[in-house]
Amino acid sequence: MKKFFWAYVFVTSIVGTVMIFSSYSGEAKASDDTSSVNEETPIPHTLPQMIKSISLDKSFIFADELIPNTFDARERLDRELSVNAYWHSSTMLNMKNGSRYFPLMDKILIEHGVPTDFKYLAVAESNLRNVVSSASAKGFWQFRSLAAKEFGLEVNDEVDERYHVEKATVAAAKYLKQLHKRFGNWIDAAASYNIGPTRYRQLQNAQGETNYFNMHLTDETSRYVFRLVAIKEIMTNPDIYGFYLEHGDKYHDLPEFFEVKVDKSVSDWGAFADKYGVSYREFKLYNPWLIDTKLTVIKNTYYVKIPRKN
């Protein structure tokens, strides 16, 4: 009986081994066959795009000041041109926003004797939006509270004129003009806007340099002027960089509005807006600098925009 049992076990083991080996061989063959098919069949999900290096075969100017043609300057500019040219969604939206805000900015900058190229600084700072940075700088021009007040902007719990595009642009123009007077040229004015004039002067003194392009700076400030140049280049020549906007694609001025003088406290902006037949959302779109639901008037006079209804 025992001999029969062990004979049975031996035969079963042999058969099982043969079956397993056959199975593995079949799987391997199937795998080989699949590889053969994959090698001959095109991959169906290729990415249909062409990425080309950007030509630097031209002179680049910012605020009437020439960007040097050294290998270092060209590579730094190449980086910013590449980043912004291939950052499609952000660059496209900046172009759309620029149609709305650039005419206003050009007018104010010219009035204050500041080159209109500095409108691209607002693009670099905020993408032409009322954003807040991690350092609590706010608005299109990214003013901190102390600097905003220094240049005439009201900042408190109910009013923050860093979000008032016209007034903030006037403040930025005054600040840039002051920086130009301090450092002697617009390139250094732009760089010091980014890092702060006191720190910029300290770095100049420590390095014995007065030329931005010869200074060794933090990565952010080292890139900053080149970013402005790149933004200007792309937004001025969009078709060269593959951006195409029809007239209807651009963001135009906000629909027509009229202004209302406010010289008394307002307890509820929602009720105020309702009195003029506009929604709270519409009222805030036209007056983003009113940051509370109410306004306490002591001595100032304010003018709020009310969208005109057809």
C-alpha positions in Angstrom: 0.0 0.0 0.0 2.8 2.4 0.9 4.7 1.6 -2.3 1.6 2.4 -4.3 1.1 5.7 -2.4 4.7 6.9 -3.0 4.5 5.8 -6.6 1.4 7.9 -7.0 3.0 10.9 -5.4 6.0 10.7 -7.7 4.0 10.5 -10.9 1.7 13.4 -9.8 4.8 15.6 -9.1 6.2 14.9 -12.5 3.0 15.7 -14.3 2.5 18.9 -12.2 6.0 20.1 -13.0 5.5 19.5 -16.7 2.2 21.5 -16.7 3.7 24.4 -14.8 6.7 24.6 -17.2 4.3 24.5 -20.1 2.3 27.3 -18.6 5.3 29.5 -18.0 6.5 28.8 -21.6 3.1 29.8 -22.9 3.1 33.0 -20.9 6.7 33.8 -22.0 5.7 33.3 -25.6 2.6 35.4 -25.2 4.7 38.1 -23.7 7.2 37.9 -26.5 4.4 38.1 -29.0 3.0 41.2 -27.3 6.5 42.9 -27.3 6.7 42.1 -31.0 3.3 43.7 -31.6 4.2 46.8 -29.5 7.4 47.3 -31.4 5.5 47.3 -34.7 2.5 49.4 -33.5 2.9 53.2 -32.9 2.3 54.4 -29.4 -1.2 56.1 -29.6 -0.7 58.9 -27.0 2.2 60.9 -28.4 2.2 64.6 -27.4 1.8 66.8 -30.6 4.0 69.8 -29.9 7.1 71.4 -31.1 9.4 73.0 -28.5 12.1 75.3 -30.0 14.8 77.3 -28.5 14.2 81.1 -28.6 16.3 83.2 -30.8 18.4 85.9 -29.1 19.7 87.3 -32.4 18.6 90.9 -31.7 19.2 93.7 -29.2 17.0 94.0 -26.2 16.1 97.3 -24.5 14.3 98.1 -21.3 13.3 101.7 -20.5 15.7 102.9 -23.2 18.6 101.1 -21.6 20.4 98.4 -23.6 20.8 94.9 -22.1 24.5 93.8 -22.5 25.4 91.1 -25.0 27.6 89.1 -22.7 27.2 85.3 -22.4 26.0 85.7 -18.9 23.3 88.3 -19.7 22.2 86.3 -22.7 21.8 83.1 -20.8 19.9 84.9 -18.0 17.6 86.4 -20.6 17.2 83.1 -22.4 15.9 81.6 -19.2 13.2 84.2 -18.6 12.1 84.2 -22.3 11.8 80.4 -22.2 9.9 80.3 -18.9 7.4 83.0 -20.0 7.0 82.0 -23.6 6.2 78.4 -22.6 4.1 79.3 -19.6 1.1 79.5 -21.9 -1.9 80.1 -19.7 -0.3 82.8 -17.5 1.2 84.7 -20.5 -2.1 84.5 -22.5 -4.1 85.8 -19.5 -1.6 88.6 -19.0 -2.0 89.7 -22.6 -5.8 89.8 -22.1 -5.5 91.7 -18.9 -3.0 94.1 -20.5 -5.6 95.2 -22.9 -7.6 96.5 -20.0 -5.0 98.1 -17.8 -2.0 99.1 -20.0 -3.7 102.3 -21.4 -4.3 103.6 -17.9 -0.8 102.7 -16.7 0.8 104.3 -19.8 -1.0 107.5 -19.1 0.0 107.7 -15.5 3.6 106.7 -16.0 4.0 109.3 -18.8 2.5 112.0 -16.5 5.1 111.2 -13.9 8.1 111.0 -16.3 8.5 107.2 -15.9 9.1 105.0 -19.0 6.0 103.1 -20.0 8.1 99.8 -20.0 7.5 99.8 -16.3 3.9 98.6 -16.8 5.6 95.2 -17.3 6.8 95.4 -13.7 3.2 95.2 -12.6 2.9 92.0 -14.8 5.9 90.5 -13.1 4.7 91.5 -9.6 1.1 90.4 -9.8 0.0 89.2 -13.3 -2.1 92.3 -13.3 -4.3 91.1 -10.4 -4.9 92.2 -6.9 -3.0 89.5 -5.2 -1.4 89.1 -1.8 2.2 87.9 -1.4 3.6 85.7 1.5 5.2 88.9 2.8 1.8 90.7 2.8 2.6 92.9 -0.2 -0.7 93.6 -2.0 -2.2 94.8 -5.2 -1.0 95.2 -8.8 2.3 96.8 -7.7 2.8 94.7 -4.5 3.3 97.5 -2.0 3.8 96.6 1.6 1.8 98.7 4.1 4.5 101.1 5.2 5.7 101.9 1.7 2.1 102.3 0.5 1.4 104.9 3.2 4.7 106.7 2.4 3.5 107.2 -1.1 0.0 108.4 -0.2 -2.1 105.3 -0.2 -4.7 104.8 2.6 -4.4 101.4 4.3 -6.6 100.4 7.2 -9.2 97.9 8.2 -11.8 99.3 5.9 -9.9 100.8 3.0 -6.8 99.5 1.2 -5.8 101.6 -1.7 -3.1 99.2 -2.8 -6.1 97.6 -4.5 -7.1 100.9 -6.2 -5.4 100.4 -9.6 -5.3 104.1 -10.5 -4.0 105.4 -7.1 -1.6 102.4 -6.7 -0.1 103.1 -10.2 0.4 106.8 -9.2 2.2 105.6 -6.1 4.4 103.2 -8.0 5.3 105.9 -10.5 6.4 108.2 -7.7 8.4 105.4 -6.1 10.1 104.4 -9.3 11.1 108.0 -10.0 12.5 108.3 -6.5 14.5 105.1 -7.1 15.8 106.4 -10.4 17.0 109.6 -8.7 18.8 107.6 -6.0 20.5 105.0 -8.3 20.9 107.0 -11.5 19.3 104.7 -14.0 16.1 102.7 -14.7 17.7 99.3 -14.6 18.9 99.8 -11.0 15.6 101.4 -10.2 13.8 98.2 -11.3 16.2 95.9 -9.4 15.9 97.9 -6.2 12.1 97.9 -6.5 12.4 94.1 -6.2 14.9 93.8 -3.3 14.5 97.1 -1.6 16.7 100.2 -2.0 18.5 99.9 1.3 19.5 96.3 0.7 20.4 97.0 -2.9 22.7 99.8 -1.8 24.3 97.6 0.8 25.0 95.0 -1.9 26.5 97.6 -4.2 28.8 98.8 -1.5 29.8 95.3 -0.4 30.7 94.2 -3.9 32.1 97.5 -5.1 29.8 97.5 -8.1 27.2 100.0 -9.3 26.1 98.1 -12.4 23.2 95.6 -12.0 24.6 93.3 -14.6 28.0 93.0 -12.7 26.4 92.3 -9.4 26.1 88.8 -7.8 22.5 88.9 -6.4 19.9 86.5 -5.0 18.3 84.3 -7.6 15.1 86.3 -7.5 16.7 89.7 -8.0 19.3 88.4 -10.4 16.4 87.2 -12.6 14.1 90.2 -12.0 15.2 92.7 -14.7 15.6 89.9 -17.3 12.0 88.8 -16.4 10.8 92.4 -17.2 12.7 92.4 -20.5 11.2 88.9 -21.4 7.7 89.9 -20.5 8.0 93.1 -22.6 9.4 91.2 -25.6 6.7 88.5 -25.6 3.8 90.8 -25.0 5.0 93.3 -27.6 5.6 90.6 -30.2 3.0 87.9 -29.3 2.8 86.3 -32.8 6.5 85.6 -32.9 6.1 83.5 -29.7 2.9 81.7 -30.9 0.3 83.8 -29.1 -2.7 84.8 -31.2 -5.5 87.0 -29.8 -8.4 88.3 -31.8 -9.9 91.7 -30.8 -12.8 90.0 -29.0 -10.5 87.7 -27.0 -9.0 90.7 -25.1 -10.4 92.0 -21.8 -11.6 95.5 -22.5 -12.5 98.3 -20.0 -15.1 97.6 -17.4 -18.5 98.5 -18.6 -19.4 102.2 -18.2 -19.8 103.6 -14.7 -20.4 106.8 -12.8 -18.9 108.0 -9.6 -20.7 108.7 -6.3 -19.3 111.0 -3.7 -19.2 109.4 -0.2 -18.5 111.9 2.6 -20.5 110.2 5.4 -20.1 106.8 7.0 -21.7 103.8 5.3 -23.0 101.1 7.5 -23.7 98.5 4.9 -22.2 98.5 1.4 -24.6 95.8 0.3 -27.6 98.1 1.0 -25.7 101.0 -0.6 -25.2 98.9 -3.8 -28.8 97.8 -3.8 -29.9 101.4 -3.7 -28.3 101.9 -7.1 -29.6 98.6 -8.5 -26.3 96.7 -8.6 -25.2 93.5 -6.9 -22.7 93.4 -4.1 -20.4 91.5 -6.4 -20.6 94.2 -9.1 -20.0 96.9 -6.5 -16.8 95.1 -5.3 -15.5 94.5 -8.8 -15.5 98.2 -9.4 -14.3 99.1 -5.9 -11.9 96.4 -4.7 -10.1 98.8 -2.4 -13.2 98.8 -0.1 -12.2 95.8 1.9 -14.9 95.8 4.6 -18.7 95.6 4.5 -18.9 99.2 5.9 -17.0 102.5 5.8 -16.3 104.9 8.6 -15.8 108.4 7.4 -14.2 110.9 9.7 -12.7 113.6 7.5 -11.8 112.0 4.1 -14.0 112.1 1.0 -14.3 109.0 -1.2 -15.6 108.4 -4.7 -17.0 105.0 -5.5 -17.7 103.6 -8.9 -21.2 102.4 -9.8 -21.7 100.4 -13.0 -24.2 102.1 -15.3 -27.2 100.0 -16.2 -28.4 100.1 -19.8 
